[in-house]
Amino acid sequence: MRLTVVNANPAVPLWTHFLLQKWTATAETRAQGAGAGQPLPVPVGSTGFTVDLAPDTAWLRLVIDASVDVDRTTYPLLRIQQEFTFTPDGRLVPLGWRKGPAYDPLGRPKGIPALHPLLDVTGSTVGLNVRFVDITDLYNALHGRSAWAQAMNLLRGTDRTIRALASLGGHPLVWYAVLPASTYRLPRIKPAIMIMPADYGAIYYENSLTGLRSSLHGVSVVTPDNNLQSGLEILARLLTEPLTDDRYEKLLGPYVELRKTFRGNPAALPGPLHHFRGVLSYLPGKDPVPQYWDVPLGFERAIHDENHVLLVPLMNGGDGGVLLRPELDELTANAVRTVYTHGTTLDADNLAVDKPVVMAYSQSGGNAFTSAGNNLKEIGGLVLFEAVYTNEYPRDATNHQLMLGKDVIPKLLKENVKVVVIGRWRDRPRSYLPDGKLLRGITVLPDAADYYLLDYPLPPDGKLGSAHPVVALRYARLVDGKHDKALDLILGSQDPAHLDDPTAQSEAAVEASIAAYRKAGLSDESIVRRVFSMKYLPDQSGAYYLHNLILAGGQHLDAKTKTYRGFIQEALSLFGH
């Protein structure tokens, strides 16, 4: 008898991939009624390997390992342990496998299902269906001391686990998998993929070890002409939920101490803690400059409450790569199975993975529509935050092979796939609805009753009291600073742990501007109009106020806690628990 082990995915350079430099395999066999045998090493070649088995072989344990050496440290990335019995005619019958990290030589025995989730078996051939490897330890060694990683971990508001995966089939090379505690024991996982645009949430890096080492994974770059968020910055901004007053007070001391350890350009580092709230912060200027891009997006709360696993591919510019190919459901299922088989976080006895919900913001609409168009029956939903490429290519588009939403969305609706459009659907239907039409089956947010959230800077009657509650919260520090707990702690606290001189000086300057407005007789509404001038409204560099609010905001405010349910959570709730 002969056992053959092959790569089940020809598009993946499994045996020669730069992350899988060192392969080892052992086969342990025994005949019927015989005692335990000895594991025998098997040479692994560029196309897999074969094992000649004795005709009376009744039992087989196959162990396959792969690792990579980086900076004189060996990182185990893949370990598969599978036991088989045989039919009389020599076909393999799965008996059980072992679950656990690649560095664990034993793992935990699993018998249901009997076949390792990353293996396929036909006759006496075993196929490795491996599209990802878990590189968390390697990634943390390279980038785990990033200021953004440390801030993200300190500010987290839910119990969750983050794993870094590497796509073996090409870019996006790095995928962040975020697993909320609410999913740890679920037998069925609902994945949601957030595709970020090239100009907000992408970096530029090679599909190589050099690319994996790039400092852009952890260190953001801010120059007069460029603002490039690192991978870990965008992940921190995506996940962190806006801080309540109570959490702000609790975290302030540790956060001030943490910021003292940061090195580098202050503009590229996590800002003062009060910038991570739903209440807008400001920098001093001729008029205070609102920092609305600093409001965190709250995805961690959304996926926790709605029981989804979040996958965030770290885009290489606008390169959609493997996301654009058919079998997206198999790709995302393989990512989840990699986390499941090579860890202890997901702990169901038997794991199923649903079709993914694909999500996009702004310019990433082109990648999302193309991914969905190539996977009409393989995705579970489409969530669009003011997605470009809905009806036409943007003027600066360089890839006219990407699909348009007007061609894809109607096909998805025919497949009964839910589509959620979040944004200025009423004001700009030709921008965000297919052919400008609100088709049956499309859910729009904000809904009609809360659409006044998008009045800028004030409602038509000009009164702040008529503003949407989420908007009123955003303006609170500007017009009601005397009741702002964060401002009290920044300017009035005597606790040495809370003292942060640069932040205090900045806030004092903002307060001086507001005091000057008051002295000149400006009302709350006049101050709002002065600070939130029309220059922030256009969708152009230095503005994008409403375009940002669509991603960072929500329409339901809890008056007691001063927190709001983000649009992301409302969208995911449509896809069930």
C-alpha positions in Angstrom: 0.0 0.0 0.0 1.1 3.5 -0.6 0.0 6.7 1.2 0.3 9.9 -0.8 0.1 13.4 0.7 -0.5 16.3 -1.6 -1.5 20.0 -1.7 -5.3 20.2 -2.1 -5.1 23.8 -3.4 -2.9 24.2 -6.5 -3.2 28.0 -6.2 -1.4 27.9 -2.9 2.4 27.2 -3.1 2.2 25.1 0.0 5.4 23.1 0.0 7.6 26.0 -1.1 5.9 28.9 0.6 8.4 31.4 2.3 6.6 30.9 5.6 6.9 27.2 5.5 10.6 26.8 5.1 11.1 23.7 7.2 8.8 20.6 6.7 8.9 17.4 8.7 6.6 14.4 8.6 6.4 11.2 10.5 4.4 8.1 9.9 3.7 5.5 12.7 2.0 2.3 11.7 1.0 -1.0 13.2 -0.5 -4.3 12.0 -3.7 -5.8 13.4 -3.1 -7.0 16.9 0.5 -5.7 17.0 1.9 -3.3 19.6 2.7 0.4 19.0 5.2 1.1 16.3 7.9 3.8 16.0 7.3 7.1 14.2 9.5 7.0 11.1 10.6 10.3 9.4 9.4 10.8 5.8 11.2 13.1 3.4 9.0 16.0 2.2 9.5 17.3 -1.3 8.3 20.2 -3.4 5.1 18.3 -4.3 4.4 16.5 -1.1 5.4 13.0 -0.1 4.6 9.3 -0.2 4.8 6.6 2.3 5.1 2.9 1.4 3.1 0.9 3.9 3.2 -2.8 4.7 0.3 -4.8 3.2 -0.9 -5.7 6.7 -1.0 -2.1 8.0 -4.1 -1.6 10.1 -3.5 1.7 11.8 -1.6 4.9 10.9 -0.7 8.0 12.7 0.4 10.8 10.4 2.2 13.9 11.8 3.0 16.9 9.6 4.9 20.0 10.9 6.1 23.2 9.2 7.9 26.1 10.7 10.0 29.2 9.8 13.2 30.7 11.2 13.1 34.4 11.8 15.8 36.3 13.7 17.3 33.0 15.0 14.0 31.9 16.4 12.0 29.0 15.1 8.2 29.6 14.8 6.1 26.5 14.4 3.2 27.5 12.1 1.5 24.2 11.1 1.0 20.9 12.9 -1.4 18.3 11.8 -1.8 15.0 13.6 -4.3 12.5 12.2 -4.9 8.8 12.8 -6.4 6.4 10.3 -7.5 2.8 10.0 -7.9 1.0 6.7 -10.6 -0.8 4.7 -9.7 -4.2 3.3 -8.9 -2.7 -0.1 -6.5 -0.1 1.4 -8.6 3.0 1.6 -8.0 5.4 4.5 -10.7 5.7 7.2 -10.2 8.7 9.5 -10.1 7.8 13.2 -9.3 11.0 15.0 -7.1 14.0 15.1 -5.5 16.4 17.6 -6.3 20.0 18.2 -3.9 22.7 19.6 -1.2 25.2 18.8 1.5 24.2 16.4 4.1 24.3 19.2 2.1 21.7 21.2 3.5 18.2 20.5 0.5 16.5 22.0 -2.7 18.5 21.5 -6.1 17.5 22.5 -7.7 14.3 21.0 -10.7 14.9 18.8 -12.9 12.2 17.3 -15.9 14.2 16.0 -15.5 14.8 13.2 -12.9 12.0 12.8 -11.0 13.9 10.0 -8.9 17.0 10.7 -10.8 20.0 9.3 -7.8 21.0 7.2 -7.5 17.6 5.4 -9.3 16.0 2.5 -9.1 12.2 2.0 -9.7 10.2 -1.2 -8.8 6.6 -1.2 -5.2 6.5 0.1 -4.4 10.1 -0.8 -4.4 12.8 1.8 -4.8 16.4 0.6 -3.7 19.4 2.8 -6.4 22.0 2.5 -4.3 24.8 4.1 -4.9 28.3 2.9 -3.8 30.1 6.1 -1.3 29.6 8.9 -1.5 31.3 12.4 1.5 33.7 12.7 0.4 35.4 15.9 3.6 34.6 17.8 5.8 35.7 14.9 3.7 38.8 14.3 3.8 39.8 18.0 7.5 39.3 18.1 7.9 41.7 15.1 5.2 44.3 15.9 3.6 43.5 19.3 5.4 46.4 21.0 3.7 48.9 18.7 2.2 51.8 20.5 -1.1 51.1 18.7 -1.1 47.5 19.8 -0.5 48.5 23.4 -3.2 51.1 23.4 -5.6 48.7 21.7 -5.1 46.1 24.4 -5.4 48.6 27.3 -8.6 50.2 25.9 -10.5 47.0 25.0 -14.0 47.0 26.3 -14.9 43.3 25.7 -13.3 40.0 26.3 -11.9 38.9 22.9 -8.9 37.2 21.3 -7.0 38.5 18.3 -5.0 36.1 16.0 -2.8 37.1 13.1 -3.1 34.8 10.1 -1.1 34.7 6.9 -2.8 34.0 3.6 -0.7 31.4 1.7 -2.4 32.2 -1.6 -1.2 35.8 -1.9 -2.3 39.2 -0.8 -3.7 40.4 1.5 -0.9 38.5 3.3 -1.9 39.4 6.8 -5.4 38.9 8.2 -6.5 39.9 11.7 -9.0 37.4 13.1 -10.9 38.9 16.1 -12.9 36.4 18.1 -15.2 37.8 20.8 -15.8 35.6 23.9 -19.4 35.3 22.9 -18.3 33.0 20.0 -15.8 30.8 21.9 -18.2 27.8 22.4 -20.5 28.3 19.5 -20.9 25.3 17.2 -21.6 27.6 14.2 -19.4 30.7 13.4 -20.6 33.7 11.5 -17.7 35.4 9.9 -17.7 39.1 8.8 -15.0 40.4 6.5 -14.1 44.1 6.7 -12.4 45.3 3.5 -10.7 48.7 4.1 -9.9 51.2 1.3 -6.5 51.9 0.0 -6.5 55.4 1.5 -7.7 54.5 5.0 -6.6 51.2 6.5 -4.2 49.8 3.9 -0.4 49.8 3.9 2.0 48.8 1.1 4.0 45.7 1.7 5.5 42.7 -0.2 4.1 39.2 -0.1 7.3 38.0 1.5 9.2 37.9 4.8 10.5 41.4 4.0 6.9 42.5 3.7 5.9 40.9 6.9 8.8 42.7 8.7 7.7 46.1 7.3 7.4 48.7 10.1 4.2 49.8 8.5 2.4 47.0 10.3 2.9 48.7 13.6 4.2 52.3 13.0 2.0 54.9 11.3 3.5 57.6 9.2 2.4 61.2 9.2 4.0 63.9 7.0 2.8 67.2 5.7 1.8 65.3 2.5 0.8 61.9 3.7 -1.0 60.1 6.5 -0.6 56.4 6.4 -2.2 54.4 9.2 -0.3 51.3 10.2 -2.1 48.0 10.2 -2.3 48.0 14.0 -3.6 51.6 14.1 -6.5 50.8 11.9 -7.2 47.6 13.8 -7.2 49.6 17.1 -9.5 52.3 15.6 -11.9 49.6 14.2 -12.2 47.6 17.4 -12.1 50.2 20.2 -15.6 51.3 21.4 -16.1 55.0 22.4 -15.3 55.4 26.0 -18.0 56.2 28.6 -17.2 58.7 31.4 -16.7 55.9 33.9 -14.3 54.0 31.6 -12.4 57.2 30.8 -11.9 57.9 34.5 -10.8 54.3 35.2 -8.4 54.2 32.3 -6.9 57.6 32.5 -4.1 56.9 34.9 -2.8 53.7 33.2 -3.2 55.4 29.8 -1.2 58.5 30.7 1.6 56.2 32.0 1.5 54.1 28.8 1.8 57.2 26.6 5.0 58.2 28.4 6.6 55.1 27.0 5.8 55.9 23.4 8.5 57.0 21.0 8.3 58.6 17.6 6.3 61.3 15.9 3.5 62.3 18.3 1.1 62.9 15.4 1.5 59.2 14.4 1.0 57.9 17.9 -2.3 57.2 19.9 -3.6 60.6 21.0 -4.9 61.7 24.4 -7.5 59.4 26.0 -10.4 61.9 25.6 -10.0 61.5 21.8 -11.3 58.0 22.1 -14.9 59.1 23.0 -18.1 59.7 21.1 -17.7 63.3 22.3 -15.6 65.1 19.7 -12.2 66.4 20.8 -10.4 69.5 19.3 -6.9 70.8 18.6 -6.2 74.5 19.1 -6.2 76.8 16.1 -7.6 80.0 14.9 -10.9 78.2 15.6 -10.7 74.8 17.4 -10.1 72.0 14.9 -12.5 69.1 15.4 -10.8 65.7 15.5 -13.7 63.6 14.2 -11.4 61.0 12.6 -10.2 60.1 16.2 -13.6 58.7 17.2 -13.2 54.9 17.5 -15.5 52.7 15.5 -16.7 50.2 18.1 -16.5 47.0 16.0 -15.5 44.9 19.1 -18.8 45.6 20.8 -20.8 44.9 17.6 -19.2 41.5 17.0 -19.5 40.6 20.7 -23.2 41.4 21.0 -24.1 40.0 17.5 -21.9 36.9 17.8 -19.7 37.3 14.8 -16.0 36.6 14.2 -14.4 39.6 12.4 -11.8 39.1 9.7 -9.8 42.2 8.7 -7.4 41.6 5.8 -4.6 44.1 5.9 -4.8 45.4 2.4 -1.8 46.0 0.2 -3.0 49.2 -1.2 -6.1 48.5 -3.3 -5.0 45.0 -4.2 -8.0 42.7 -3.6 -6.0 39.6 -4.3 -7.5 36.4 -3.0 -10.6 38.2 -1.9 -11.7 38.6 -5.5 -11.5 34.9 -6.4 -14.4 32.4 -6.3 -14.9 30.2 -3.3 -14.8 33.1 -0.8 -16.8 31.0 1.6 -14.2 28.3 1.6 -11.4 30.9 2.0 -13.0 32.4 5.1 -14.0 29.0 6.5 -10.4 27.9 6.1 -9.3 31.0 8.1 -11.7 30.1 10.9 -10.7 26.4 10.8 -7.1 27.4 11.1 -7.8 29.3 14.3 -10.0 26.4 15.5 -7.6 23.6 14.8 -4.4 25.5 15.9 -5.6 27.0 19.1 -7.8 26.7 22.2 -10.0 29.8 21.8 -12.8 28.2 19.7 -13.8 25.2 21.7 -16.9 23.7 20.2 -16.8 19.9 19.8 -17.7 20.3 16.1 -17.5 23.5 14.2 -19.5 24.8 11.2 -18.8 28.1 9.4 -21.4 30.2 7.7 -21.1 32.1 4.5 -19.3 35.4 5.2 -20.8 38.8 5.4 -18.7 41.1 3.2 -18.3 44.7 4.4 -16.7 47.7 2.7 -16.1 51.4 3.3 -15.6 54.1 0.7 -13.1 53.1 -2.0 -13.1 49.5 -1.0 -16.5 49.2 -2.6 -14.8 48.1 -5.9 -13.1 45.1 -4.2 -16.3 44.3 -2.3 -18.5 44.3 -5.3 -16.1 42.3 -7.3 -15.7 39.7 -4.5 -19.5 39.5 -4.2 -20.0 39.3 -8.0 -17.6 36.4 -8.2 -19.4 34.7 -5.2 -23.1 35.4 -5.6 -24.0 32.1 -3.9 -21.0 32.0 -1.5 -21.6 35.1 0.6 -24.1 35.6 3.4 -24.6 39.4 3.1 -23.2 42.7 1.9 -22.8 45.8 4.2 -21.8 49.0 2.4 -20.6 52.1 4.3 -20.9 54.8 1.6 -19.2 52.4 -0.9 -17.7 54.0 -4.0 -18.0 52.0 -7.3 -21.8 51.7 -6.8 -22.7 53.1 -10.2 -19.6 54.4 -11.8 -15.8 54.3 -11.5 -14.2 57.1 -9.6 -12.3 59.6 -11.7 -8.9 58.4 -10.3 -9.7 54.7 -10.7 -6.8 52.7 -12.2 -8.6 49.3 -12.3 -11.6 49.2 -14.5 -11.8 45.5 -14.2 -13.5 45.8 -10.8 -17.3 45.3 -10.8 -19.9 48.0 -10.1 -22.6 47.7 -7.4 -25.4 48.4 -9.9 -24.5 45.2 -11.7 -23.9 43.1 -8.6 -26.5 44.1 -6.1 -29.6 43.1 -8.1 -28.0 39.7 -8.7 -27.4 39.3 -4.9 -31.0 40.3 -4.2 -32.2 37.5 -6.6 -30.2 35.1 -4.5 -32.0 36.4 -1.4 -28.7 37.8 0.0 -29.3 40.8 2.3 -27.7 44.1 1.3 -27.3 46.9 3.8 -26.5 50.4 2.5 -25.3 52.9 5.2 -24.9 56.5 4.3 -26.5 59.4 2.5 -28.9 57.2 0.5 -31.6 59.9 0.4 -29.4 62.8 -0.5 -27.2 60.9 -2.9 -29.1 57.9 -4.3 -27.0 57.9 -7.5 -23.8 57.6 -5.3 -24.9 54.8 -3.0 -28.0 52.9 -4.4 -27.8 50.8 -7.6 -29.0 53.0 -10.5 -30.2 55.4 -7.7 -33.0 53.0 -6.7 -33.9 51.7 -3.3 -34.6 48.1 -4.5 -36.7 45.7 -2.5 -34.4 43.7 -0.2 -32.0 46.6 0.5 -31.9 47.9 4.1 -30.9 51.5 4.5 -29.3 53.2 7.5 -29.9 55.8 9.0 -33.5 54.9 8.7 -36.1 57.5 7.7 -36.9 58.5 11.2 -33.3 59.2 12.2 -32.0 60.5 8.9 -31.7 64.0 10.5 -28.6 62.6 12.1 -26.9 63.8 8.8 -28.0 67.4 9.1 -24.8 69.5 9.1 -23.9 71.3 11.2 -27.4 71.9 12.6 -31.0 71.0 11.7 -32.9 73.2 9.3 -34.5 75.2 12.2 -31.0 76.1 13.3 -31.5 74.9 16.9 -29.1 72.7 18.8 -32.0 71.4 20.8 -33.4 69.9 17.6 -30.2 68.1 16.7 -30.1 64.3 16.7 -29.0 63.0 20.2 -25.8 61.4 18.7 -24.9 64.8 17.1 -25.7 66.6 20.4 -23.3 64.2 22.1 -20.6 64.9 19.6 -20.9 68.7 20.2 -21.0 68.4 24.0 -17.5 69.4 24.8 -17.7 72.4 22.6 -20.9 73.9 24.0 -21.1 72.3 27.5 -17.5 71.8 28.6 -18.4 72.7 32.2 -20.2 69.3 32.5 -17.5 67.3 30.7 -15.9 64.9 33.1 -12.9 64.3 30.9 -12.2 68.1 30.8 -12.5 68.3 34.6 -9.9 65.5 34.9 -7.6 67.1 32.3 -7.7 70.6 33.7 -8.8 70.3 37.3 -7.5 67.1 38.7 -4.9 67.2 41.4 -4.1 63.5 41.0 -0.5 63.2 39.7 -1.5 60.1 37.8 -3.9 62.1 35.7 -1.5 65.0 34.9 -0.5 65.3 31.3 0.9 68.7 30.6 0.8 68.7 26.8 -2.8 67.6 26.8 -3.7 70.2 29.5 -2.1 73.0 27.5 -3.9 72.0 24.4 -7.3 71.8 26.1 -6.7 75.2 27.9 -6.1 76.8 24.5 -9.3 75.3 23.2 -11.1 76.6 26.3 -9.7 80.0 25.7 -11.2 80.1 22.2 -14.6 79.0 23.5 -14.4 81.7 26.3 -13.6 84.3 23.6 -16.7 83.2 21.6 -18.8 83.5 24.8 -17.4 86.9 25.6 -18.3 88.1 22.0 -21.9 87.0 22.7 -22.0 83.9 20.5 -24.7 81.4 21.3 -24.2 77.6 21.3 -25.5 77.4 17.8 -23.2 80.2 16.6 -20.2 78.5 18.1 -21.2 75.2 16.4 -21.5 77.0 13.0 -18.2 78.8 13.6 -16.2 75.6 14.4 -18.0 73.2 12.1 -17.8 75.4 9.1 -18.7 74.3 5.5 -15.0 73.4 4.9 -15.5 70.1 6.6 -18.5 69.1 4.6 -17.2 68.2 1.1 -15.9 64.7 0.3 -12.3 65.9 -0.2 -9.0 65.9 1.7 -9.2 67.7 5.0 -13.0 67.3 5.2 -15.2 64.2 4.8 -17.2 64.9 8.0 -20.3 63.1 7.1 -18.4 60.3 5.3 -16.6 59.7 8.6 -19.8 59.9 10.6 -21.3 57.1 8.6 -18.5 54.7 9.7 -18.1 56.0 13.3 -21.6 56.9 14.2 -25.0 55.3 15.0 -28.6 56.4 15.4 -29.6 55.0 18.8 -28.2 56.8 21.9 -28.6 55.5 25.4 -29.3 58.7 27.4 -28.1 57.2 30.7 -24.7 55.8 29.6 -24.2 58.4 26.7 -23.3 55.5 24.4 -24.7 54.7 21.0 -25.2 51.5 19.1 -23.0 51.8 16.0 -24.3 51.3 12.5 -22.0 48.3 12.3 -23.9 46.6 15.1 -27.2 47.4 13.7 -26.2 46.0 10.3 -24.8 42.8 11.8 -28.0 42.3 13.8 -29.8 41.8 10.5 -27.9 38.6 10.0 -29.0 36.8 13.1 -27.2 35.5 16.2 
